[in-house]
Every structure is written in C-alpha cells, then in structure tokens.
Amino acid sequence: MAFSYWEREGLLGRVDHVVVGAGIVGMSCALALRERLPGATIRVIDRSALGDGGTTRNAGFACFGSPSELFEDLEALGKDAFLELVERRWSGLQRLKQRLGEDGIGFQPTGSWEIFTGLEGVKSSARVSRCLGALNLLLEPVLGPDVFRPAPEAARAWLAVDAVHSPLEGIIDTAKMVRSFWRLLDEAGIERVNGLEVTGFEEGCNGKGVRISTPHGSLDAGQAWICTNAMATELLDDLGKVLLVKPSPNRVLVTEKLSSLPMEGAFHSERGYIYYRTVDGRILIGGGRHWGHDKDWVYSSDGKQALSIMVWDNQLIDFISDRLGYKPTIEHRWMGWIGVGKKRMPLIGSASDRIHYAVRLGGMGVAIGMEVGVSLVEHGLGAKM
Ligand SMILES: Cc1cc2nc3c(=O)[nH]c(=O)nc-3n(C[C@H](O)[C@H](O)[C@H](O)COP(=O)(O)OP(=O)(O)OC[C@H]3O[C@@H](n4cnc5c(N)ncnc54)[C@H](O)[C@@H]3O)c2cc1C
C-alpha cells in the first residue's frame, strides 16, 4: 500500500540521518550520531515489530570469549588482530554498562565457566590447561592479570570432565537492555519506525542525499547507516559492495523452573558453540551451530527445517540433561539470526560518501555491539569519540 500524503510528507519526511536496523548496533549508532550532531534529525527504521535479528532474541551473555574460543580466534586472526578483537568486546561491554547503567541492562556479575564434557572435552581441557598461563599473560594488558583459572568445583557441579572460570564475564537481562535503548532513543529525540522494510538506496536523485526505497514508497535522507547485521548482503550487494556475511540461525531453549540449580551463572562449552545460563530459576541453553543444522535453514524446504529443528532441540536437551542428571521440561523455544563470516571481526565501511555500514556481528554482539555502533559513526563522520 502506497504511503499517504501525511505519511510521506509529515511522518516520514526528509531527515538528516536514517539508520536501517534497530539492533544494538543501529541503536548505538543513532545515539552516537546524536552526541556528535545535537541538532540533526535522526530516524531508525526496522522491518520487524521488535527486531528480528539477535538483539531481542539473544541469550544475554555479557562475554568476551571462553579460553577455547579465544584460542580459535588467536589462530584465525594472529596476535595483534586477536588482542584488538578482545579489547573491542571488553570496551563494548564497559560502554554498554556505562551508557545504559548496570541496572538498565540487568547486569549480574556472576562470572562464567567453560565446561569441558565427553571425550572431546578431555582433549580440549588438556590443551587449554597446558596453555592457560600463556593465554592469561597475553590477555593481561587488556583484561588484567589471571583472567582464567581452573575450576574443578564447577566440573563436579555440572557432571563434567573439567572447567575453567573467569570472574569478568556475567549475564544481562536482554529485555531490560532493549527497553533502556528505547528510552534513550526517545529521550534523545530520535524517531523510531518499525515494520518498514528498506529494499534499496539511490543516490543523487534528490539533490544531495540518499533516496531510500521501501515497498510503500521512498524516503529521503542526508546519509544512511546500514546496521542490518546478518541480512546485510540483501542491501549492500545491490550497492556493488559484496560482503562476506552469511545469515546463520541460532537456537535457544528455556527449561521450566527447576527445583534447584547446580550453580548460578554463565557457562560455555564445545568451543563456545554451546552456551547455557541460569535465568529466573530456569536454564537457558542455546547454540549448537557446529552441528551443521544452519545449512538446512538457508537452503532447504520447510519440511526439512522442521526435522532439523527437532534433531537440533534434542541435541541441546541431551546436552543439558547430561549436565543435570535428568531431562528437564522445555517451556520456551526460539530462533534468531547472527551474521557470520570466516573471521569473527565485524565489518565497518562505506559504500559511498553517504552510505555507511557496520554488519557481521557474530555470537558476541551484546559485548561488542555498542563499540561497533560508535566506531561506525567515527568512520562515517571522522574523528574519535
Ligand atoms: C539466539 C542468539 C543468541 C545470542 N546470544 C548472545 C549472547 O548471549 N551474547 C552476545 O554477546 N551475543 C549474542 N548473540 C549475538 C547478538 O545478539 C548479535 O550479535 C547482536 O544482537 C547483533 O546486533 P546488530 O544490531 O548488529 O543486529 P541485529 O540485532 O540482528 O539487528 C538487525 C536489525 O536489522 C533489521 N533489518 C534487517 N534487514 C532490514 C531491512 N532490509 N530493512 C529494515 N530493517 C532490517 C532486522 O529486523 C533487525 O532488527 C546472540 C544471537 C542470537 C541470534
């Protein structure tokens, strides 16, 4: 349905900046634009009612990586880029806490544990134990001394082979975080429009600026900031900017309230591909991307997806049943999308002078997301914030 005159001219008239995607990155970008440009008109557009990416659907880990995940990053990136990535995750978390407040994100400094299980766990715990001292030394300039220490008590609690603890990570309440973002956007006079899909961009047809296409008509802006994460290629490939971002589904289950929990906190396993945490007397468990079900989601029919979901859920349930010693009832299940690539480094850049992007936030976007939003504005407008 075409926009009405009132919608086109009054509600969706030209603004200085349009941010596409109301996830952590898009909302942080809009807030950073407001800090830099107090008088500018800014609008955030999202195609879904609440956001259909990771921001409202994540597991609420405030994390920078478990030892075996960090070893993978180190191998993939090399020492300098690895330290830069950890530093950005860590400073993103600090920014999030400062800007939204610890209460505003429901932060609990529970610490976190990497839990090693099964035969694979025996091998990887041996490898991690051998290199833990070296990893702590490497991370010391960024995170301080002795970030990780052996935690046999956690291994016992979760019926596992071994465990390693970090006191620095924690958990958040994702809903509180999103609400706090919405409050800050409203206070900063930033418009929010939901349920409007952006389908393309055209430059130069409205004097100077960008014309933004939607299924209902076009909107004009001075500059556009694309923060659509996993779905980035839908928009950026059309601009001749072929990015290596693959949407990858992530599954989350939440148990019923349990009569007791072995421990409270945040737990990673199988190189971070499985994660679980406590929430309101329940266990939330998610991940399992390494089992390969994401292939069915991108390329196959609904029938195959349904089968794949059943197998996927059962694998997650088996994992947590083994940790608890019994099979819990699952009360909530959902899917969300992350943007992945060969490396776990977000992509920040420009398709032109007026169209900028920050995308490919993998599984730790809660941590690094605000830092990426601010870096995008620094990239687009120049100068550090
Ligand atoms: C199940 C799951 C669990 C996770 N758990 C954690 C965790 O515990 N800790 C952690 O640090 N990270 C976690 N993550 C990752 C984290 O949530 C993401 O990295 C982060 O939210 C990404 O933020 P974003 O703003 O880049 O993108 P998103 O939150 O994905 O937002 C992108 C937005 O763009 C919108 N959009 C897309 N295309 C268009 C278009 N054409 N027009 C208009 N709007 C569009 C989408 O609707 C979406 O709202 C998890 C992710 C998932 C899926």
The ligand as a Gaussian input file, in Angstrom:
#p B3LYP/6-31G(d) Opt

LIG

0 1
 C       19.916000     -16.829000      19.525000
 C       21.022000     -15.844000      19.719000
 C       21.710000     -15.785000      20.923000
 C       22.718000     -14.860000      21.119000
 N       23.310000     -14.751000      22.338000
 C       24.239000     -13.793000      22.551000
 C       24.777000     -13.595000      23.830000
 O       24.387000     -14.249000      24.783000
 N       25.746000     -12.652000      23.995000
 C       26.180000     -11.899000      22.942000
 O       27.091000     -11.083000      23.128000
 N       25.626000     -12.019000      21.723000
 C       24.665000     -12.938000      21.500000
 N       24.099000     -13.068000      20.286000
 C       24.551000     -12.192000      19.223000
 C       23.975000     -10.793000      19.355000
 O       22.629000     -10.859000      19.750000
 C       24.104000     -10.109000      17.994000
 O       25.444000     -10.160000      17.567000
 C       23.693000      -8.650000      18.091000
 O       22.421000      -8.510000      18.649000
 C       23.741000      -8.051000      16.704000
 O       23.246000      -6.757000      16.771000
 P       23.002000      -5.960000      15.430000
 O       22.466000      -4.652000      15.815000
 O       24.225000      -5.987000      14.582000
 O       21.965000      -6.809000      14.588000
 P       20.511000      -7.363000      14.862000
 O       20.160000      -7.412000      16.271000
 O       20.453000      -8.625000      14.078000
 O       19.596000      -6.256000      14.204000
 C       19.493000      -6.062000      12.814000
 C       18.118000      -5.486000      12.556000
 O       18.042000      -5.140000      11.170000
 C       16.697000      -5.322000      10.788000
 N       16.691000      -5.431000       9.320000
 C       17.316000      -6.375000       8.576000
 N       17.122000      -6.113000       7.272000
 C       16.353000      -4.994000       7.204000
 C       15.830000      -4.240000       6.117000
 N       16.039000      -4.570000       4.854000
 N       15.075000      -3.140000       6.393000
 C       14.857000      -2.768000       7.696000
 N       15.345000      -3.469000       8.755000
 C       16.083000      -4.547000       8.502000
 C       16.269000      -6.603000      11.488000
 O       14.865000      -6.671000      11.640000
 C       16.989000      -6.478000      12.815000
 O       16.155000      -5.956000      13.834000
 C       23.075000     -13.981000      20.055000
 C       22.394000     -14.031000      18.849000
 C       21.358000     -14.943000      18.671000
 C       20.625000     -14.963000      17.372000

